[in-house]
Amino acid sequence: MSGVRPVGAAPGRVARTVILGVVGILFTIPIVAMLEFSLRNLAGGYTFAHWAGVFSPASTVTYAVVFTGLRNSLLLAVVTVVIILVILLPTMILVQLQFPRLRRVLEFICIIPITVPAIVVVVGLAPVYSVVARLAGSSIWTLAFAYGVTVLPYAYRAIQSNLSLVDVVTLAEAARSLGAGWASVLWRVILPNLRRGILAAAFITVAVVLGEFTIASLLNRVNLQTALVQVSKSDPFVAVIFSLLALAFAFVLLLLIGRLASDRRTRAQKKAS
Amino acid sequence: MTPSPNYGATVELIDVVKDYAGHQALTGVSLSVRPGEFVALLGPSGCGKTTALRALSGLEQVNGGSILIDGVDVVDVPVNKRDIGMVFQSYSLFPHLTAIENVEFGLRMRKIPTAERRTRAAGALDLVGLGHLAGRYAHQLSGGQQQRIALARALVTRPRVLLLDEPLSALDAKVRVQLRDEIRRIQTDLGITTLFVTHDQEEALAVADRVAVMREGNIEQIGSPEELYTAPATPFVAAFVGLSNRMPATLSDRQVTLYGETLGVLGSPRVNGRANGPVLALVRPEDLLLVPPATPGSIAATVVASSFLGSLRRTRLTLWDGTLVSVQHAVSEHPQPGESLGVRLRGNAVSVSGIDG
């Protein structure tokens, strides 16, 4: 029957344009509004004074709390990525290779945090953190334990989608039959083929940690988001400017995820030709 | 690539048992492979042929028995120390490495110096005729090319035994035949002891020195392709290797009588423990002859259909008692559906099985 688009087919040109247009507007309007707000002059008209203030040498003192929050958030992002790479990644590979029956159980465990509201997580975490504080001190990095749990669903999906595309069992068996020990199998065969998923998990983790507010606020820690809220009370323009910069940073990270894999494939094709 | 002194090891499986959570995949397999021999493990899905190969490679731990390579028991030797080469059913080239880097992998694991590694890998690629594709990645190669490179990768380390786990099953028919012949040529040139798992009887009969037919976790019969075809030891082998017509017969005193003809019995003269009684005779299509209707000593039959198979023709007929048979004959004969003909038996002996199959 001609003229009827089969179920699951790619949308047509017009439908694609409409979908992209609506989604684009949805994302663009708040960002443009923030940008417009950040350029407003209280006396009327527009000015770059607020942006210049942020990038002036004196800003490190004026907005010290924001820079402290940024430093803390970056530290938390790094520690959380390390937790994901050291705990979640090897667990997923082990389950895939040796205990495939546990795959559903692991998936269920990793998805749980997304079903629990942040406020509930914090209520549960408060007594846990009183113990954490006794054992590991109350440094900001300890918040990464909670963030490690929060980002589990996102990191799991990113790695799992890559794992399901690669037949790691056969690749590992082939490598073993060629004389590779388990360390070589992991380092030389599995990790290079999970590069895309690992990078995606790391970048998504960074993006989530940089945008996290609830847990840090309720546990009385300073991160980028809590600092921005604090600053916005005295200077809303600066808070909006830092929010825009954080958004741009997260946007660049997500762009990188998409680019890295396609660049690699393009390089491979160029090399072959 | 030239044969190395390592090539041509003896392989022995002695009473090997493998359990999977209560299910016995191997029920005491014993097999002896001579140096440089090409043995095919043939059988239907789930018969244990891949499990036997994986047990030999070390990818599966066995629950009992011994596996000897050159007389040394390797049951406790991990897979990466067994010095075997293996080609898998699914494409197993490392996607992040080029063809030559894939072939070099095993040499890198053995810490072979870079220059020698490159030379040997290039030699192995030339051996499979793909030296010109050294810089390609797996996704830039066809299925046949990927399996050829996997073969080069398995051979470059000069393993003592080469294991092929249905390496042709994912390929199209023409490439299968080409690569099958190429595998045999390379194996013969190098003289490497090879075990080849397949469920395709034609493939097994075409390339192997000996074929081990497996059923329900054990070897039913092992022999040359000719032995298996002409003298199957069991009804299962007779039915699995080649085509067989199942014709009602009577067993008595080591002989079988069908449609008035008395023939000898191949294999055991007892069926289900009985030496007499009704049985099914397993008769090859080429052991039946088409003759004009009412020829003395012939069985009256009606043609159902006839198929042209290139060098021969196969015709399906219904015998007077309703038994359906296939007859293989020259393409110059053209039986028409509905035509009445006679069918005669030729040959001196047939296999027999119980009437329940």
Chai-1 contact restraints between the chains, C-beta under 6 A:
chainA,res_idxA,chainB,res_idxB,connection_type,confidence,min_distance_angstrom,max_distance_angstrom,comment,restraint_id
A,T170,B,F88,contact,1.0,0.0,6.0,A-B,restraint_1
A,T170,B,S90,contact,1.0,0.0,6.0,A-B,restraint_2
A,T170,B,S92,contact,1.0,0.0,6.0,A-B,restraint_3
A,E173,B,L59,contact,1.0,0.0,6.0,A-B,restraint_4
A,A174,B,S92,contact,1.0,0.0,6.0,A-B,restraint_5
A,R176,B,V79,contact,1.0,0.0,6.0,A-B,restraint_6
A,R176,B,N80,contact,1.0,0.0,6.0,A-B,restraint_7
A,S177,B,V79,contact,1.0,0.0,6.0,A-B,restraint_8
A,S177,B,M86,contact,1.0,0.0,6.0,A-B,restraint_9
A,L178,B,F105,contact,1.0,0.0,6.0,A-B,restraint_10
A,L178,B,G106,contact,1.0,0.0,6.0,A-B,restraint_11
A,L178,B,M109,contact,1.0,0.0,6.0,A-B,restraint_12
A,G179,B,N80,contact,1.0,0.0,6.0,A-B,restraint_13
A,G179,B,G106,contact,1.0,0.0,6.0,A-B,restraint_14
A,G179,B,M109,contact,1.0,0.0,6.0,A-B,restraint_15
A,G179,B,R110,contact,1.0,0.0,6.0,A-B,restraint_16
A,A180,B,N80,contact,1.0,0.0,6.0,A-B,restraint_17
A,A180,B,M109,contact,1.0,0.0,6.0,A-B,restraint_18
A,G181,B,N80,contact,1.0,0.0,6.0,A-B,restraint_19
A,V189,B,F94,contact,1.0,0.0,6.0,A-B,restraint_20
A,P192,B,H96,contact,1.0,0.0,6.0,A-B,restraint_21
A,N193,B,P95,contact,1.0,0.0,6.0,A-B,restraint_22
A,N193,B,H96,contact,1.0,0.0,6.0,A-B,restraint_23
A,A268,B,Y137,contact,1.0,0.0,6.0,A-B,restraint_24
A,A272,B,G135,contact,1.0,0.0,6.0,A-B,restraint_25
A,A272,B,R136,contact,1.0,0.0,6.0,A-B,restraint_26
A,A272,B,Q140,contact,1.0,0.0,6.0,A-B,restraint_27
